[in-house]
Amino acid sequence: MDKLEHPPAEREDFHFHGGHLALDLTATLVGRLKPQQRELLATPPDLDRWLVASGLGTAKPPSTDRDVKMAHQLRETIYAIAVGRASKADRDRLNAAAAAGAATPQLNASGKLVRTGTAAQLLGSLAQQAVELFGGPHFSRVRQCEGNGCARLFVDLSRSGARRWCSMESCGNRAKAETFRGRRGEGR
């Protein structure tokens, strides 16, 4: 999947380092492994912003509370499957979301893929993409960030298959700084 350019105002608080939108959806629960978590999809306008920032939709659909609940369920289902804790019910839930209906893909005037539909249909498209990821050749390359307390997921498409962090800009730099500080402390 190509890296998408997102307007800075639309990207606020959202992370798109996973290499796949289904994995990026799981990053909307910040601090997943910590006692204090922060929900980035708390309201319908939050979901609308994420759908546009992710590139799934080109215009903010009028999401509802039901759509937000669907996004939360889809996110947790994707996370459970990605980290190997999926039950039959999780797989059934993902398959049902993928089968429920998707947004219509179209080419716009500049030849780019755009999807039109409701928030539920855009989430259906995302569920279909998740099924393709988990049932395809890249599933074995889905990883969880090794950063301290980070639970973000990503597809490791590096040649060596040894990527460790969701992004070098955040967790990678922190880990390298900790290693450097540790070495400086040992040399005293």
C-alpha positions as a Markdown table, in Angstrom:
| # | Residue | x | y | z |
|---|---|---|---|---|
| 1 | Met | 0.0 | 0.0 | 0.0 |
| 2 | Asp | 1.4 | 3.4 | -0.9 |
| 3 | Lys | 2.1 | 6.0 | 1.7 |
| 4 | Leu | -0.6 | 8.5 | 1.7 |
| 5 | Glu | -0.2 | 12.2 | 2.2 |
| 6 | His | -2.6 | 13.5 | 4.8 |
| 7 | Pro | -3.4 | 17.1 | 5.6 |
| 8 | Pro | -1.7 | 17.9 | 9.0 |
| 9 | Ala | -5.0 | 19.1 | 10.6 |
| 10 | Glu | -6.6 | 15.8 | 9.7 |
| 11 | Arg | -3.7 | 13.7 | 11.0 |
| 12 | Glu | -3.7 | 15.2 | 14.4 |
| 13 | Asp | -3.3 | 12.4 | 17.0 |
| 14 | Phe | -3.6 | 9.7 | 14.4 |
| 15 | His | -0.6 | 7.4 | 13.5 |
| 16 | Phe | -0.2 | 5.9 | 10.0 |
| 17 | His | 3.0 | 3.9 | 10.4 |
| 18 | Gly | 1.5 | 0.4 | 10.2 |
| 19 | Gly | 1.9 | 0.0 | 6.4 |
| 20 | His | -1.7 | -1.2 | 6.3 |
| 21 | Leu | -4.9 | 0.7 | 7.2 |
| 22 | Ala | -6.3 | -2.2 | 9.2 |
| 23 | Leu | -3.3 | -2.1 | 11.4 |
| 24 | Asp | -3.4 | 1.7 | 11.6 |
| 25 | Leu | -7.0 | 1.5 | 13.0 |
| 26 | Thr | -5.6 | -0.4 | 16.0 |
| 27 | Ala | -3.5 | 2.6 | 16.8 |
| 28 | Thr | -6.6 | 4.6 | 17.6 |
| 29 | Leu | -6.5 | 3.3 | 21.1 |
| 30 | Val | -3.5 | 5.0 | 22.6 |
| 31 | Gly | -1.7 | 3.4 | 25.5 |
| 32 | Arg | -3.2 | 0.0 | 24.9 |
| 33 | Leu | -0.6 | -1.7 | 27.2 |
| 34 | Lys | -0.7 | 1.1 | 29.8 |
| 35 | Pro | -3.2 | 1.7 | 32.7 |
| 36 | Gln | -4.2 | 5.0 | 31.2 |
| 37 | Gln | -5.6 | 4.6 | 27.7 |
| 38 | Arg | -6.8 | 7.3 | 25.4 |
| 39 | Glu | -9.6 | 6.7 | 22.8 |
| 40 | Leu | -9.1 | 8.6 | 19.6 |
| 41 | Leu | -12.4 | 7.5 | 18.1 |
| 42 | Ala | -14.6 | 8.7 | 21.0 |
| 43 | Thr | -17.3 | 10.5 | 18.9 |
| 44 | Pro | -18.7 | 10.3 | 15.4 |
| 45 | Pro | -16.7 | 13.4 | 14.3 |
| 46 | Asp | -13.5 | 11.6 | 15.5 |
| 47 | Leu | -14.4 | 8.6 | 13.3 |
| 48 | Asp | -15.2 | 11.0 | 10.3 |
| 49 | Arg | -11.7 | 12.6 | 10.7 |
| 50 | Trp | -10.0 | 9.2 | 10.9 |
| 51 | Leu | -11.8 | 7.9 | 7.8 |
| 52 | Val | -10.6 | 10.9 | 5.8 |
| 53 | Ala | -7.1 | 11.1 | 7.3 |
| 54 | Ser | -6.6 | 7.4 | 6.6 |
| 55 | Gly | -7.5 | 7.9 | 2.9 |
| 56 | Leu | -10.5 | 5.5 | 3.1 |
| 57 | Gly | -12.9 | 8.3 | 2.4 |
| 58 | Thr | -12.5 | 11.6 | 0.6 |
| 59 | Ala | -15.2 | 13.4 | 2.4 |
| 60 | Lys | -16.3 | 13.2 | 6.0 |
| 61 | Pro | -19.3 | 10.8 | 6.1 |
| 62 | Pro | -21.9 | 11.6 | 8.8 |
| 63 | Ser | -20.9 | 8.9 | 11.2 |
| 64 | Thr | -23.2 | 7.8 | 14.0 |
| 65 | Asp | -22.7 | 6.4 | 17.5 |
| 66 | Arg | -23.4 | 3.0 | 16.0 |
| 67 | Asp | -20.6 | 3.5 | 13.5 |
| 68 | Val | -18.2 | 4.4 | 16.3 |
| 69 | Lys | -19.2 | 1.2 | 18.1 |
| 70 | Met | -18.6 | -0.8 | 14.9 |
| 71 | Ala | -15.2 | 0.9 | 14.5 |
| 72 | His | -14.2 | -0.1 | 18.1 |
| 73 | Gln | -15.3 | -3.7 | 17.5 |
| 74 | Leu | -13.5 | -3.9 | 14.2 |
| 75 | Arg | -10.4 | -2.4 | 15.8 |
| 76 | Glu | -10.3 | -4.9 | 18.7 |
| 77 | Thr | -11.1 | -7.8 | 16.3 |
| 78 | Ile | -8.2 | -6.8 | 14.0 |
| 79 | Tyr | -5.9 | -6.4 | 17.0 |
| 80 | Ala | -6.8 | -9.9 | 18.4 |
| 81 | Ile | -6.1 | -11.5 | 15.1 |
| 82 | Ala | -2.9 | -9.7 | 14.5 |
| 83 | Val | -1.4 | -10.6 | 17.8 |
| 84 | Gly | -2.5 | -14.2 | 17.6 |
| 85 | Arg | -5.2 | -14.1 | 20.3 |
| 86 | Ala | -8.1 | -14.5 | 17.9 |
| 87 | Ser | -11.1 | -16.7 | 18.7 |
| 88 | Lys | -13.5 | -18.2 | 16.2 |
| 89 | Ala | -15.9 | -15.4 | 17.2 |
| 90 | Asp | -13.2 | -12.8 | 16.2 |
| 91 | Arg | -12.8 | -14.4 | 12.8 |
| 92 | Asp | -16.5 | -14.6 | 12.4 |
| 93 | Arg | -16.9 | -11.0 | 13.4 |
| 94 | Leu | -14.3 | -9.9 | 10.8 |
| 95 | Asn | -15.8 | -12.0 | 8.1 |
| 96 | Ala | -19.2 | -10.6 | 8.8 |
| 97 | Ala | -18.0 | -7.0 | 8.7 |
| 98 | Ala | -16.2 | -7.7 | 5.4 |
| 99 | Ala | -19.4 | -9.3 | 4.0 |
| 100 | Ala | -21.8 | -6.6 | 5.2 |
| 101 | Gly | -21.0 | -4.2 | 2.4 |
| 102 | Ala | -18.2 | -1.9 | 1.3 |
| 103 | Ala | -17.8 | 1.5 | -0.1 |
| 104 | Thr | -17.8 | 1.8 | -3.9 |
| 105 | Pro | -14.2 | 2.1 | -5.3 |
| 106 | Gln | -13.8 | 4.5 | -8.2 |
| 107 | Leu | -11.1 | 6.3 | -10.1 |
| 108 | Asn | -11.2 | 10.1 | -9.8 |
| 109 | Ala | -10.2 | 12.5 | -12.5 |
| 110 | Ser | -6.5 | 12.3 | -11.6 |
| 111 | Gly | -6.6 | 8.5 | -11.7 |
| 112 | Lys | -6.5 | 8.0 | -7.9 |
| 113 | Leu | -8.6 | 5.4 | -6.0 |
| 114 | Val | -11.5 | 7.0 | -4.0 |
| 115 | Arg | -14.2 | 5.3 | -2.1 |
| 116 | Thr | -17.7 | 6.6 | -1.7 |
| 117 | Gly | -20.2 | 5.4 | 0.9 |
| 118 | Thr | -21.3 | 5.6 | 4.4 |
| 119 | Ala | -19.0 | 5.2 | 7.4 |
| 120 | Ala | -20.3 | 1.7 | 7.8 |
| 121 | Gln | -19.4 | 0.9 | 4.2 |
| 122 | Leu | -16.0 | 2.5 | 4.5 |
| 123 | Leu | -15.4 | 0.3 | 7.6 |
| 124 | Gly | -16.6 | -2.7 | 5.5 |
| 125 | Ser | -13.9 | -1.9 | 3.0 |
| 126 | Leu | -11.4 | -1.8 | 5.8 |
| 127 | Ala | -12.6 | -5.2 | 7.0 |
| 128 | Gln | -12.2 | -6.6 | 3.5 |
| 129 | Gln | -8.6 | -5.3 | 3.5 |
| 130 | Ala | -8.0 | -6.9 | 6.9 |
| 131 | Val | -9.2 | -10.2 | 5.6 |
| 132 | Glu | -6.9 | -10.0 | 2.6 |
| 133 | Leu | -4.0 | -9.1 | 4.9 |
| 134 | Phe | -4.6 | -11.9 | 7.4 |
| 135 | Gly | -5.3 | -14.4 | 4.7 |
| 136 | Gly | -2.4 | -13.3 | 2.4 |
| 137 | Pro | 1.3 | -13.7 | 2.2 |
| 138 | His | 2.1 | -10.7 | 4.4 |
| 139 | Phe | 0.4 | -11.9 | 7.6 |
| 140 | Ser | 3.6 | -13.6 | 8.7 |
| 141 | Arg | 5.2 | -10.2 | 8.6 |
| 142 | Val | 2.7 | -8.5 | 10.9 |
| 143 | Arg | 4.6 | -7.3 | 14.0 |
| 144 | Gln | 4.0 | -5.5 | 17.3 |
| 145 | Cys | 6.3 | -2.6 | 18.1 |
| 146 | Glu | 9.1 | -3.5 | 20.5 |
| 147 | Gly | 9.1 | 0.0 | 21.9 |
| 148 | Asn | 8.6 | 0.3 | 25.7 |
| 149 | Gly | 4.8 | 0.2 | 26.3 |
| 150 | Cys | 4.0 | 0.6 | 22.6 |
| 151 | Ala | 1.4 | -1.7 | 21.1 |
| 152 | Arg | 1.2 | -0.4 | 17.6 |
| 153 | Leu | 1.2 | -3.0 | 14.8 |
| 154 | Phe | 2.9 | -2.8 | 11.5 |
| 155 | Val | 3.7 | -4.9 | 8.4 |
| 156 | Asp | 7.5 | -5.5 | 8.2 |
| 157 | Leu | 8.3 | -5.3 | 4.6 |
| 158 | Ser | 12.0 | -4.7 | 5.1 |
| 159 | Arg | 14.3 | -6.9 | 3.1 |
| 160 | Ser | 15.7 | -8.5 | 6.3 |
| 161 | Gly | 12.4 | -8.9 | 8.0 |
| 162 | Ala | 14.0 | -7.5 | 11.2 |
| 163 | Arg | 12.1 | -4.2 | 11.7 |
| 164 | Arg | 11.5 | -3.7 | 15.4 |
| 165 | Trp | 9.6 | -0.4 | 15.8 |
| 166 | Cys | 6.4 | 1.1 | 14.5 |
| 167 | Ser | 8.5 | 4.1 | 13.4 |
| 168 | Met | 12.0 | 5.3 | 13.7 |
| 169 | Glu | 10.7 | 8.8 | 14.5 |
| 170 | Ser | 9.1 | 7.7 | 17.7 |
| 171 | Cys | 9.8 | 4.4 | 19.3 |
| 172 | Gly | 13.0 | 3.7 | 17.3 |
| 173 | Asn | 14.6 | 7.0 | 18.4 |
| 174 | Arg | 13.6 | 6.5 | 22.0 |
| 175 | Ala | 15.1 | 2.9 | 22.0 |
| 176 | Lys | 18.3 | 4.1 | 20.5 |
| 177 | Ala | 18.6 | 7.0 | 23.0 |
| 178 | Glu | 18.0 | 4.6 | 25.9 |
| 179 | Thr | 20.7 | 2.3 | 24.6 |
| 180 | Phe | 23.1 | 5.3 | 24.2 |
| 181 | Arg | 22.4 | 6.5 | 27.8 |
| 182 | Gly | 22.9 | 3.0 | 29.0 |
| 183 | Arg | 26.3 | 2.8 | 27.4 |
| 184 | Arg | 27.4 | 6.2 | 28.7 |
| 185 | Gly | 26.4 | 5.0 | 32.2 |
| 186 | Glu | 28.5 | 1.8 | 31.9 |
| 187 | Gly | 31.6 | 3.7 | 30.9 |
| 188 | Arg | 31.9 | 5.7 | 34.1 |
